[in-house]
Amino acid sequence: MKHIQGTSMKGFITVLVEGRQPELFFQRCIERGVVVWNVEKKSETTCSGSIKLSDLSNVKKLRNGTDYKLIFTNKGGMPFLLKRFARKKELLVGLLLSILLTFFLSNIIWEVKITGVPKDIEEKISEKLEAYGIHQGTWALSLDSPSDIQQRLINDIPELLWVGIQQNGTSFKLEGVEKKIVEEEEVEGPRNLVATKKGVIENMYVAKGLPKVQVNDFVEPGDVLVSGKIQFKNEDDSDVNDEKEDDSYELIAAEGEVIAKTWYETEVTIPLKASHERLTGNNEMKYHLKIGNLELPLWGFGDPEYQDIHRDRHEKDLYFFKWKLPVSLMETTLSEKRYFKTERTKAEAVDIGIRQAKNELQLKLGPEAEIISENILQETTESGKVKLILYMAVEEDIVKQEPIDQGD
């Protein structure tokens, strides 16, 4: 039956032959290479059989010069089906528009839901999403990739530690995790303020407690800076017993700020030659329809005439109602990039190294610390690199709370 495979796609016709010994006509067709199947004799003068649509002209030629009469009783297959649809253009256009409208509505964001964060952060996220163009009625295929949106939200909202984004059909769901700022636990009850680092006192502000050091004093880690033990005299004692006066004291929670000059030794290495790549801003877009491992180009054929290209691919799922289709839209951004090589002088490398070391130290100490000076302890150049050992002076709060042992 191999010879009749595919007839449903290419089309077939059932022929009723009328005449004397009609089966001989089908025999003649077969002898001339025409494929015939389902041959059935209806009566002494009629016989029916099916032929391929492509053989119709050959069959008509074979009838010429004979007494046989051909009646086409049935037409089947895709060509005739399409022809019937073509006669009903309004129905066909309406069906096509309905499918396109349903597909369009199935890929519009109708719900934006935010969970996992307090109300104030939720409002901030909503404002940022609105600024990014993500809201009810947004065409889903126009959105950036979830990873890009996640990174932008984390950069724009410092209170966010993590954010996860999931698009499910017409719903855009976002789950966030608030960043917990771990503050130093305050010591309850009586306490002293002690030094955490060695340094020279530059400034002091004592709200409660008895200062034990002064400006310009050098302190070591653990030295008491402000005491929570306040001593006072017992006024009930007579002046006669001054040599045996009994001193009393009160324990309080010391409060204050002590700014000291501290020092840090850091090491940094800077190459004299460096290379980097940079995008020029020129780019072109390409779109493919992805079906499994097959990608069919829709827009943007060939690569632009850039010397070097950076490719950024983003796959967007397509939906029909709530069902995810086995077809996706692949969006590729082709950006022009250029490579640059930089040669630094020794002085430029030293300047870059100092800035790099200061930035790293500032990140380590926090924004409240102030780097006031730096000195180069050692500078060496070898293997195309400049190595620096720096000694930096910093002004920072060195206070730590320490409970008072009331058993003393």
MONOR-V998121 format. One record per pair of residues at least 24 apart in sequence whose ideal C-beta (glycine too) atoms are under 6 Angstrom apart, sorted by the first residue. I is the first residue (numbers start at 0). GAP is how many residues later the second one is. If there is no record, write none. Layout:
i->I gap->GAP
i->I gap->GAP
This chain:
i->2 gap->32
i->3 gap->33
i->6 gap->45
i->7 gap->69
i->8 gap->69
i->10 gap->42
i->10 gap->66
i->10 gap->68
i->10 gap->69
i->11 gap->38
i->11 gap->40
i->11 gap->64
i->11 gap->65
i->12 gap->38
i->12 gap->40
i->12 gap->59
i->12 gap->62
i->13 gap->36
i->13 gap->59
i->13 gap->60
i->14 gap->34
i->14 gap->55
i->15 gap->32
i->15 gap->55
i->15 gap->57
i->16 gap->30
i->16 gap->51
i->17 gap->27
i->17 gap->28
i->17 gap->51
i->18 gap->48
i->18 gap->49
i->21 gap->24
i->21 gap->25
i->22 gap->24
i->24 gap->43
i->27 gap->34
i->28 gap->33
i->33 gap->24
i->105 gap->213
i->105 gap->214
i->105 gap->215
i->106 gap->33
i->106 gap->212
i->108 gap->29
i->108 gap->31
i->108 gap->63
i->109 gap->26
i->109 gap->60
i->110 gap->60
i->111 gap->60
i->112 gap->60
i->113 gap->60
i->114 gap->60
i->115 gap->59
i->115 gap->60
i->116 gap->59
i->116 gap->61
i->120 gap->38
i->123 gap->33
i->127 gap->25
i->127 gap->28
i->140 gap->175
i->144 gap->169
i->168 gap->150
i->168 gap->153
i->186 gap->214
i->186 gap->216
i->189 gap->38
i->189 gap->61
i->189 gap->214
i->190 gap->37
i->190 gap->62
i->190 gap->63
i->190 gap->210
i->190 gap->212
i->190 gap->213
i->191 gap->32
i->191 gap->35
i->191 gap->36
i->191 gap->62
i->191 gap->210
i->191 gap->212
i->192 gap->32
i->192 gap->33
i->192 gap->61
i->192 gap->63
i->192 gap->206
i->193 gap->28
i->193 gap->30
i->193 gap->206
i->193 gap->208
i->194 gap->24
i->194 gap->26
i->194 gap->28
i->194 gap->30
i->194 gap->203
i->195 gap->202
i->195 gap->204
i->196 gap->24
i->196 gap->65
i->196 gap->201
i->198 gap->61
i->198 gap->62
i->198 gap->63
i->198 gap->199
i->199 gap->61
i->200 gap->59
i->201 gap->57
i->201 gap->58
i->201 gap->59
i->201 gap->193
i->202 gap->56
i->203 gap->54
i->204 gap->51
i->204 gap->52
i->205 gap->50
i->206 gap->48
i->206 gap->49
i->207 gap->44
i->207 gap->46
i->207 gap->47
i->208 gap->45
i->224 gap->33
i->225 gap->28
i->225 gap->30
i->227 gap->24
i->227 gap->26
i->227 gap->176
i->250 gap->153
i->256 gap->140
i->257 gap->141
i->258 gap->136
i->258 gap->138
i->259 gap->138
i->260 gap->132
i->260 gap->134
i->261 gap->132
i->262 gap->130
i->263 gap->128
i->264 gap->126
i->265 gap->91
i->265 gap->124
i->266 gap->122
i->267 gap->85
i->267 gap->88
i->267 gap->89
i->267 gap->120
i->268 gap->116
i->268 gap->118
i->269 gap->79
i->269 gap->82
i->269 gap->83
i->269 gap->116
i->270 gap->114
i->271 gap->72
i->271 gap->77
i->271 gap->112
i->272 gap->70
i->272 gap->111
i->273 gap->68
i->274 gap->66
i->275 gap->64
i->276 gap->60
i->276 gap->62
i->277 gap->60
i->278 gap->56
i->278 gap->58
i->279 gap->56
i->281 gap->54
i->282 gap->50
i->282 gap->52
i->283 gap->50
i->285 gap->46
i->286 gap->44
i->287 gap->42
i->289 gap->38
i->289 gap->40
i->290 gap->36
i->303 gap->30
i->305 gap->30
i->307 gap->29
i->308 gap->25
i->309 gap->25
i->309 gap->27
i->348 gap->37
i->352 gap->35
i->356 gap->33
i->368 gap->25
i->368 gap->27
i->369 gap->25
